[in-house]
Amino acid sequence: MGKQKAPRRVADNEALAVGTMIRGSAQKLNLVAELIRGKKAEDAMNILSFSKKAMAKDASKVLASAIANAENNHDLDVDALVVAEASVGKSITMKRFHTRGRGKSTRILKPFSRLRIVVREAEEA
């Protein structure tokens, strides 16, 4: 007998994508995630493609992956997808040092974030 299949973390009408190592602070990424929460997937892609924020490029990659997962892995209708959840969290922080005058140095923190996007197939009303 083979390995047991892991239970799904999301419902049958949902698909998930996670970006784990997005370079930038969680606070800045959350500003971009707020733009797409609750929107239709097609509208969310348009919003991200025209956004001036640098984090929008990484967020659009994760959203495109969630849409592709919905279409290819879960057989959901792409035209009926809605961004059900866009949650942001902290990942690692790289520590670097910068030399300063008089033999001193200061610490530079380079944060990474994670983005979890869940798309849901909306029922036609």
Disulfide bonds with the S-S distance in Angstrom:
none
